[in-house]
Amino acid sequence: MYGVDINLAIIFATSLVALIVLGVFVLIGMKIAKSGKSKKARVSADEEIRLIQEIYQGLTKMEQRVEALETILFDRERERKRHEA
């Protein structure tokens, strides 16, 4: 009678340990997969932020150039009107 109970306990304990180990591996795999996606998402977000900053800086420089050109054109127009008068 003792032999059957011990064998059953060993089988049960082995199955329980195997399920726990399998669960741990699944959790580790999920964590690795999730952290991999979040790293990719983070890298993608960082790249998008960098591109947006570059676009903003480029537009700021373009705005300054347009203002300088407007100033030049307005000055030329004023000079032309002054010489005509």
C-alpha positions in Angstrom: 0.0 0.0 0.0 2.8 2.4 0.8 4.5 1.7 -2.5 1.5 2.8 -4.5 1.1 6.0 -2.5 4.7 6.9 -2.9 4.7 6.2 -6.6 1.5 8.3 -7.0 3.1 11.1 -5.0 6.3 11.0 -7.1 4.3 11.1 -10.3 2.1 14.0 -9.0 5.1 15.9 -7.7 7.0 15.4 -11.0 4.0 16.6 -13.0 3.6 19.6 -10.8 7.3 20.5 -11.1 7.1 20.1 -14.9 4.1 22.3 -15.1 5.8 25.0 -12.9 9.0 24.9 -15.0 6.9 25.0 -18.2 5.0 28.0 -16.8 8.2 29.8 -15.9 9.5 29.3 -19.4 6.3 30.6 -20.9 6.4 33.7 -18.6 10.1 34.3 -19.5 9.3 33.9 -23.2 6.4 36.3 -22.9 8.5 38.9 -21.1 11.3 38.6 -23.7 8.8 39.0 -26.5 7.1 41.9 -24.8 10.3 43.7 -24.0 11.5 43.2 -27.6 8.4 44.8 -28.9 8.6 47.7 -26.5 12.3 48.3 -27.4 11.3 48.4 -31.0 8.4 50.7 -30.2 10.7 52.9 -28.1 13.4 53.0 -30.9 10.7 53.8 -33.4 9.2 56.6 -31.2 12.7 58.0 -30.5 13.4 58.1 -34.3 10.0 59.8 -34.9 10.8 62.4 -32.3 14.2 63.0 -33.8 12.7 63.4 -37.3 10.0 65.8 -36.0 12.7 67.8 -34.3 14.8 68.0 -37.5 11.7 69.0 -39.4 10.9 71.7 -36.9 14.5 73.0 -36.9 14.4 73.0 -40.7 11.2 74.9 -40.8 12.5 77.5 -38.3 15.5 78.1 -40.5 13.3 78.4 -43.6 11.1 80.9 -41.7 14.2 83.0 -40.9 15.3 82.8 -44.6 11.9 83.9 -45.8 11.8 86.8 -43.4 15.2 87.9 -44.6 14.1 87.7 -48.2 10.9 89.7 -47.4 13.1 92.3 -45.8 15.3 92.5 -48.8 12.3 92.7 -51.2 10.6 95.4 -49.1 13.8 97.4 -48.9 14.2 97.2 -52.7 10.5 98.2 -53.2 11.0 101.2 -50.8 14.1 102.3 -52.7 12.4 102.0 -56.0 9.4 104.0 -54.8 11.7 106.7 -53.3 13.6 107.1 -56.6 10.3 107.3 -58.5 9.0 110.1 -56.3 
